[in-house]
Amino acid sequence: MSIARGTRHGRAKLTTRQVQAICRAYWLKTPRPSVRALGARYGVSHQQVWRIVHQANWTHLWTRRDGTA
């Protein structure tokens, strides 16, 4: 049995597209929006946004198909 990840997890508050949008907004916009502002926009905590943009959560989005980072 596999582990439910991303939107397949029953308690997920974000979709894959929202996570990708958070990362794009954080890394590509100038000036960079704060994690608090992004958290408020998407209805999650600033800690969750920090974990997303620093690739600590939603790791299945950042891993290559061959399993390397």
C-alpha positions in Angstrom: 0.0 0.0 0.0 1.4 3.4 -0.9 1.4 6.6 1.1 -1.2 9.2 0.1 0.6 12.3 -1.0 -0.5 15.7 -2.2 -4.1 16.0 -3.1 -4.7 12.3 -2.5 -4.2 12.9 1.2 -7.5 13.4 2.9 -6.4 16.4 4.9 -4.7 18.3 2.1 -5.7 22.0 1.9 -3.9 22.8 -1.3 -3.9 21.4 -4.8 -0.8 20.7 -6.8 -1.4 23.8 -8.9 -1.7 26.0 -5.8 1.6 24.6 -4.4 3.3 25.3 -7.8 1.8 28.8 -7.8 3.1 29.4 -4.2 6.6 28.4 -5.3 6.5 30.6 -8.5 5.3 33.6 -6.5 7.9 33.1 -3.8 10.9 32.5 -6.1 10.1 34.5 -9.2 8.3 37.7 -8.1 10.1 40.9 -7.3 9.7 42.0 -4.6 9.3 38.5 -3.1 6.1 38.1 -1.1 6.4 37.1 2.5 5.5 33.6 3.6 2.8 35.1 5.8 1.2 36.9 2.9 1.2 33.7 0.8 -0.2 31.7 3.7 -3.0 34.2 4.2 -3.8 34.2 0.4 -4.0 30.4 0.3 -5.5 29.7 3.7 -2.5 27.9 5.2 0.0 28.8 7.9 3.2 30.7 7.1 5.1 27.6 8.4 3.5 25.4 5.8 4.4 27.9 3.0 8.0 28.0 4.3 8.1 24.1 4.2 6.7 24.2 0.6 9.1 26.8 -0.8 12.1 25.1 0.9 11.0 21.7 -0.4 10.4 20.1 3.0 6.8 19.3 2.2 5.2 18.2 -1.1 8.5 16.5 -1.8 6.9 14.2 -4.4 6.7 17.3 -6.7 10.4 18.0 -6.4 11.7 14.4 -6.9 12.7 13.2 -10.4 11.3 10.1 -11.8 14.5 8.2 -11.2 14.2 9.0 -7.4 17.0 11.5 -7.2 16.5 15.0 -5.9 
